Amino acid sequence: MQKYIFILFLIVVSVITAQTPKDAINRFAQDPTLKNALVSFKAVEISDGNVIASFDPKRAIVSASTTKLFSTASAFEILGPQYRAITRIYIDGPIDSLGILHGNIWIRGGGDVSLGSKFFSNENEELLFLNAWTDSILSKGIHGVTGAVISDGSSFGYEGAPAGWATNDLGNYFGAVSGGINFYDNTVKLNFSSGKMGSKTILKSIYPKIDGLTFSNSVLAANVSGDDCYVYGAPYTYQRLATGKIPANQSNFIVKGSMPDPELHLAKYWLDILKSKGIDVKNGATSQRIFLGKNNYANNFTLLFTQEGKSVKEIAYWTNLKSVNLFAEGLFNLIGYETKNIGSNTESIKVFHQYWDAKINLEGMTIHDGSGLSRLNAISADHFCELLIYMSKSKEFENFKSTLPIAGKTGTIKSLCRGGIGEGRIFAKSGTINKVKAYAGYVKTVSGKDLVFSFTVNNYSCSTSDLVSKMEQVLNAIAAY
């Protein structure tokens, strides 16, 4: 009996994988669990532009993290793969014979998102760069400061979160806002302990410490396997609320939240390190957003040292492989900073359109951020395929493609099409937010053809895991083309 069941299974698999791409997407679109859904799909041969299958390809809908394809492509094209954001340390006064700086120490941010990042540091060594900065201050003969440590990320503005970000995203690590100064991935680690199921948890500590933060904890212990809680709180505010569940009977359970004000916190954290090394700073630490001074670093400022961030290529790799929102926003803001000297979201959107509108057809596209967390973004399969074809002919293609996860192998699509024809043949970015699932990228087919594709679904009524299984049938079909 088992033998016949196995044979039947093989027949079913062969029927599914034998579908043409057109048959596969049409069958997908007719699924009753998708009767209220929006679907935008297209698959195109790169060599001649032949459309092998499509479904409502001009429908611009919420695309989630596949939006990162546009932000990383923009960074490669506009900034170049070796571009590095630079953080500069200045002083604005003289140093007397006793080693006293009569003035302030300034941290001038250049939008580096890699500073103190876990993706580029060993665990628990993320903030060691501040020790190196302190050693550099000492090497300049500075042993005391009459002014303050001031962080200045003003070149990137203080707009806060991009339009369309949900309030229940902002307090979480994935809702951390990018600015002129970023460090430690703009996150805080919340250390909880939990007791029996149904009991209230205890927030034991927050790292890095945040002075003035008030925290309301409604997180409960439950029979869950991981982090099932949300942290609420807007940028630059010092009130946080945590709700949801964590596993019961844990002595130390880490939940990551967003840092309220990285610009200010970096100055304060460095102040502690300076004092621990015997450097007294009379006026403490503050930030440009609070200080509201007007600076011209060309006059009466002395550059002490600089710190280069990681390259666009290195940051883009993690942006797409692990879908790091902060990195995508940082790269997106850098195109505005480098082009207009203003790294705000508003200016970067303008630069984005100025660059791409002259190269590909973005009619009907709406973009509000670089990560895809905004639910106001609207991007069609046509838009994605236009971008992907353009990048396939760019000198930056290999750099760009190398950042994409491989189906069944790596990154956010490590389990996608595993064991199917698409495994190892699909190089794509995934996208996931509530009721949105998307994939877009490149395919090397069984017959050796090179394709681009985009596949986005909004407002489906089945579970996400069921939807992915249905999408895999279409993806395997285009891989078999």
C-alpha positions in Angstrom: 0.0 0.0 0.0 2.8 2.4 0.9 4.4 1.7 -2.5 1.2 2.8 -4.3 0.9 5.9 -2.1 4.5 6.9 -3.0 3.9 6.4 -6.7 0.8 8.5 -6.5 2.8 11.2 -4.7 5.4 11.2 -7.5 2.6 11.5 -10.1 1.1 14.5 -8.3 4.6 16.2 -8.0 5.3 15.6 -11.6 2.0 17.2 -12.6 2.6 20.2 -10.5 6.1 20.8 -11.7 5.1 20.1 -15.3 2.8 23.2 -15.2 3.8 26.0 -17.6 4.4 29.3 -15.9 1.1 30.6 -17.4 -0.9 27.7 -16.1 0.8 27.9 -12.7 0.0 31.6 -12.1 -3.6 31.2 -13.5 -4.2 28.3 -11.2 -2.8 30.3 -8.3 -5.0 33.4 -9.0 -8.1 31.1 -9.1 -7.5 29.8 -5.6 -10.5 30.5 -3.4 -8.4 31.7 -0.5 -7.2 34.5 -2.8 -10.6 35.7 -4.0 -10.2 38.9 -2.1 -6.5 39.3 -2.6 -4.5 41.5 -4.9 -1.9 39.7 -7.0 0.8 41.3 -9.2 3.0 38.9 -11.1 5.4 38.9 -14.0 8.2 36.8 -15.3 10.4 38.0 -18.2 13.3 36.7 -20.2 16.2 39.1 -19.8 17.7 38.4 -23.3 14.7 39.5 -25.4 12.1 40.8 -23.0 9.7 38.0 -23.7 7.0 37.8 -21.1 6.6 34.1 -20.2 3.8 34.7 -17.7 2.0 37.6 -16.0 -1.0 38.4 -13.9 -2.1 42.0 -13.4 1.5 43.2 -13.7 0.7 46.9 -13.6 -1.1 46.6 -10.3 0.9 48.7 -7.8 0.4 47.3 -4.3 2.2 47.1 -1.0 5.4 45.2 -1.6 7.0 44.9 1.9 10.7 44.2 1.9 11.1 43.6 -1.8 11.3 47.4 -1.8 14.9 46.9 -0.6 15.8 46.0 -4.1 15.2 49.6 -5.1 17.2 51.1 -2.2 20.2 48.7 -2.6 20.2 49.2 -6.4 20.1 52.9 -5.9 23.0 52.8 -3.5 25.1 50.7 -5.9 24.3 53.0 -8.9 24.5 56.4 -7.2 27.0 55.9 -4.4 29.1 52.9 -5.8 30.0 49.7 -4.0 33.0 51.1 -2.2 31.3 54.3 -0.8 31.7 54.5 3.0 29.9 56.9 5.3 32.2 58.8 7.6 31.8 59.9 11.2 34.0 62.8 12.1 35.2 63.9 15.6 35.9 67.7 16.0 36.8 70.1 18.8 35.8 73.8 18.7 38.3 75.3 21.1 42.0 75.4 22.2 43.8 72.8 24.4 45.9 74.5 27.1 49.2 73.4 28.6 47.4 71.3 31.2 45.5 69.3 28.6 42.2 71.1 29.1 40.0 71.6 26.0 38.3 74.9 26.3 35.3 74.0 24.2 33.3 71.0 23.1 33.9 67.6 21.5 31.6 67.1 18.5 30.5 63.9 16.8 29.5 64.8 13.3 27.5 62.0 11.9 27.6 60.9 8.2 24.8 58.4 8.3 26.9 55.3 9.0 24.5 52.5 9.9 27.4 50.0 10.5 28.8 51.8 13.6 28.7 49.3 16.4 26.5 47.0 14.5 26.2 43.3 15.5 26.6 42.5 11.8 30.1 43.8 11.8 31.2 43.1 15.4 31.8 40.2 17.7 29.1 39.7 20.3 29.6 42.0 23.3 32.2 44.0 21.4 29.9 46.2 19.5 30.7 49.4 21.5 34.4 48.9 21.7 34.8 51.7 19.1 34.1 54.2 21.9 37.2 52.9 23.8 39.2 53.5 20.6 37.7 57.0 20.3 38.7 57.8 23.9 42.2 56.6 23.4 42.4 58.9 20.4 41.2 61.8 22.6 43.9 61.0 25.1 46.5 60.8 22.4 45.7 64.4 21.5 46.7 65.4 25.0 43.1 66.1 26.1 42.5 65.3 29.8 39.5 67.6 30.5 36.8 69.4 28.7 35.1 72.6 29.8 32.2 72.2 27.4 30.2 69.1 26.4 30.2 66.1 24.1 27.7 67.0 21.4 26.3 64.6 18.7 25.4 66.2 15.4 23.3 64.2 13.0 21.6 67.3 11.6 22.7 66.7 8.0 20.1 64.0 7.9 17.3 65.9 9.5 14.9 64.8 12.3 11.9 63.7 10.4 11.5 60.5 12.4 9.8 57.5 10.9 8.8 57.6 7.2 5.1 58.0 6.3 3.2 54.8 6.5 5.0 53.0 9.3 2.6 51.4 11.7 2.7 52.5 15.4 3.1 48.9 16.5 6.4 48.7 14.5 8.1 51.8 15.8 9.2 50.6 19.2 10.5 47.3 17.9 14.1 46.7 16.7 12.8 46.4 13.1 11.2 49.8 13.4 14.4 51.6 14.4 14.7 54.9 12.5 17.8 55.7 10.6 19.4 59.1 11.1 22.7 61.1 10.8 24.1 59.2 13.8 23.4 55.5 14.3 25.0 53.0 16.5 24.4 49.5 18.0 21.8 49.0 15.2 19.7 51.7 16.9 18.4 49.0 19.3 18.2 48.4 23.0 18.1 44.9 24.6 15.3 44.4 27.1 16.1 41.7 29.6 13.0 40.0 31.0 12.5 37.2 33.5 9.3 35.2 33.5 7.6 32.8 35.9 4.6 30.5 35.6 2.3 30.7 32.6 -0.1 33.6 32.8 2.0 35.6 35.2 3.4 39.1 34.6 7.0 39.2 33.6 9.7 41.4 35.1 11.9 43.8 33.1 15.3 43.4 34.7 17.5 45.7 32.7 17.9 47.7 29.5 21.1 47.9 27.5 22.5 50.3 26.6 21.0 52.3 29.5 18.6 55.0 28.5 18.3 57.9 31.0 14.8 59.1 31.6 13.0 56.2 29.9 9.7 55.2 31.5 8.6 51.7 30.7 5.2 50.1 31.1 5.4 46.3 31.0 2.3 44.2 30.2 4.3 41.2 28.8 3.0 37.8 30.1 4.6 34.5 30.5 3.1 31.9 28.2 3.4 28.6 26.4 5.2 30.1 23.4 8.6 29.1 21.9 10.0 32.6 21.3 9.5 36.4 21.3 5.8 37.1 20.8 5.6 40.7 22.1 5.6 44.2 20.7 7.2 47.3 22.0 5.4 50.6 21.4 7.1 54.0 21.3 7.9 56.8 18.8 11.3 58.3 17.9 12.6 60.9 20.3 10.1 60.0 23.0 10.9 58.4 26.3 7.8 56.4 27.0 7.7 52.7 26.0 4.9 50.1 26.4 5.6 46.4 25.9 2.7 43.9 25.4 2.4 40.3 24.3 4.1 37.1 25.5 7.4 35.4 26.1 8.2 31.8 27.2 7.4 31.0 30.8 10.1 30.2 33.4 13.0 32.2 31.9 15.6 33.9 34.0 17.0 36.0 31.1 15.0 36.5 27.9 16.1 39.2 25.5 13.6 41.3 23.5 15.0 43.9 21.2 13.4 47.4 20.9 14.3 50.6 19.1 16.5 53.2 20.6 14.6 56.4 21.2 17.3 58.9 20.2 20.6 57.4 18.9 22.1 60.8 18.3 21.8 61.8 22.0 22.5 58.4 23.4 25.8 58.0 21.6 27.0 61.3 23.2 25.9 60.1 26.6 27.4 56.7 26.3 30.7 58.1 25.1 30.6 60.5 28.0 30.6 57.6 30.4 33.6 56.0 28.7 35.5 59.3 28.7 34.9 59.8 32.5 35.9 56.2 33.1 39.3 57.0 31.5 39.7 60.1 33.7 38.5 62.7 31.2 36.2 65.1 33.0 33.6 66.8 30.8 32.1 69.7 32.7 28.8 70.2 30.7 27.9 66.5 30.1 26.4 65.3 26.8 23.8 66.7 24.5 22.8 66.6 20.8 22.4 69.0 18.0 18.7 68.4 17.9 18.5 69.7 21.5 21.4 72.2 21.3 20.0 73.9 18.1 23.3 75.6 17.4 24.4 76.6 13.9 27.7 75.0 12.9 30.1 75.7 10.2 32.8 73.1 10.5 35.1 75.0 8.2 35.5 77.7 10.8 36.9 77.4 14.3 36.6 73.6 14.3 39.5 71.2 14.4 39.1 67.7 13.0 40.7 65.3 15.4 40.0 62.0 13.6 37.5 60.1 11.5 35.9 56.7 11.4 34.9 55.1 8.1 31.9 52.9 8.0 31.5 49.7 6.1 31.1 49.9 2.4 27.9 50.0 0.4 28.6 46.5 -0.8 29.0 45.1 2.7 25.9 46.9 4.1 23.8 46.0 1.0 24.8 42.3 1.5 23.2 42.2 5.0 20.3 44.4 3.9 19.1 41.9 1.4 20.3 38.7 2.9 18.7 39.3 6.3 16.3 42.1 5.3 17.7 44.6 7.7 15.3 47.6 7.7 17.8 50.0 9.4 20.4 49.3 6.7 17.9 49.8 3.9 16.8 53.1 5.3 20.4 54.2 5.9 21.4 53.4 2.3 18.3 55.2 1.0 19.1 58.3 3.0 22.7 58.3 1.9 21.7 58.9 -1.7 20.0 62.1 -0.6 23.0 63.1 1.5 25.6 62.5 -1.1 23.6 64.2 -3.9 21.9 67.1 -2.0 23.9 67.2 1.2 20.6 66.5 3.0 20.1 62.9 4.1 16.4 63.2 5.0 13.8 60.8 3.8 12.0 63.6 1.9 15.2 64.6 -0.1 16.2 61.0 -0.7 12.8 60.3 -2.3 13.4 63.2 -4.7 16.8 62.0 -5.6 15.4 58.5 -6.1 12.9 59.7 -8.7 15.3 62.0 -10.4 17.7 59.1 -11.0 15.3 56.3 -11.9 12.6 58.2 -13.8 15.1 58.9 -16.5 16.0 55.2 -16.8 13.0 53.0 -16.2 9.2 53.4 -16.3 8.0 54.1 -12.8 4.6 55.4 -13.8 2.1 54.6 -11.0 4.8 53.8 -8.4 4.7 55.3 -4.9 7.6 55.0 -2.5 7.9 56.4 1.0 10.9 54.5 2.4 13.8 52.3 1.6 12.9 49.2 3.6 9.3 48.5 2.6 7.9 48.9 6.1 5.6 51.6 4.9 2.2 50.5 3.9 1.8 53.5 1.7 4.3 52.1 -0.8 2.8 50.9 -4.1 5.0 49.0 -6.5 3.9 46.7 -9.4 5.5 43.6 -10.9 6.2 45.8 -13.9 8.2 48.2 -11.8 10.3 45.4 -10.2 11.0 43.7 -13.5 12.0 47.0 -15.1 14.5 47.6 -12.3 15.8 44.0 -12.3 16.4 44.0 -16.1 18.1 47.4 -15.9 20.4 46.1 -13.1 21.2 42.9 -15.2 22.9 45.2 -17.7 24.6 47.5 -15.2 28.3 47.3 -14.3 27.2 46.8 -10.7 25.1 43.7 -11.6 27.4 41.1 -10.0 27.7 43.2 -6.8 23.9 43.7 -6.7 23.0 40.0 -7.4 25.6 38.8 -4.8 23.4 40.4 -2.1 20.4 38.3 -2.9 19.5 35.2 -0.9 19.3 31.9 -2.8 16.2 29.8 -2.7 16.6 26.7 -0.5 20.1 27.8 0.5 20.6 31.2 2.2 19.0 34.2 4.0 15.4 34.9 4.2 14.5 32.4 1.4 16.5 29.6 2.9 13.5 27.3 3.1 11.8 28.5 -0.1 11.5 25.8 -2.8 13.7 23.5 -0.8 13.7 20.2 -2.6 11.9 21.7 -5.6 13.1 22.8 -9.0 13.6 26.4 -7.8 16.2 25.4 -5.2 19.5 27.0 -6.0 18.0 28.6 -9.2 16.1 31.5 -7.7 18.1 34.6 -6.4 15.5 36.9 -4.8 14.5 39.3 -2.1 11.5 38.3 0.0 9.0 40.6 1.6 6.7 40.0 4.6 4.4 42.2 6.6 0.9 41.5 7.9 -1.2 40.1 4.9 1.6 40.9 2.4 4.0 38.3 0.9 6.3 39.0 -1.9 9.4 37.7 -3.8 11.3 39.4 -6.6 14.6 38.6 -8.3 16.4 36.5 -10.9 16.0 32.9 -12.1 18.4 30.6 -13.9 15.9 28.1 -15.5 16.5 24.4 -16.1 16.9 25.2 -19.8 19.6 27.8 -19.1 17.4 30.9 -19.6 17.9 34.0 -17.4 14.7 35.5 -16.1 13.6 38.3 -13.9 10.4 38.0 -11.9 8.2 39.7 -9.3 5.4 38.1 -7.3 3.4 40.1 -4.7 0.2 39.1 -2.9 -1.8 41.4 -0.6 -4.8 40.6 1.6 -4.8 36.8 1.4 -7.1 34.9 3.7 -5.1 31.7 4.2 -2.2 31.3 6.5 1.2 32.7 5.4 2.7 29.2 5.3 -0.1 28.0 3.1 0.3 31.0 0.8 4.1 30.4 0.5 3.3 26.7 -0.5 1.0 28.0 -3.2 3.6 30.6 -4.4 6.3 27.9 -4.5 4.3 26.0 -7.2 4.5 29.1 -9.4 8.2 29.7 -8.6 9.1 26.1 -9.4 7.2 26.4 -12.7 9.2 29.4 -13.8 12.4 27.7 -12.7 11.4 24.7 -14.9 10.8 26.9 -17.9 
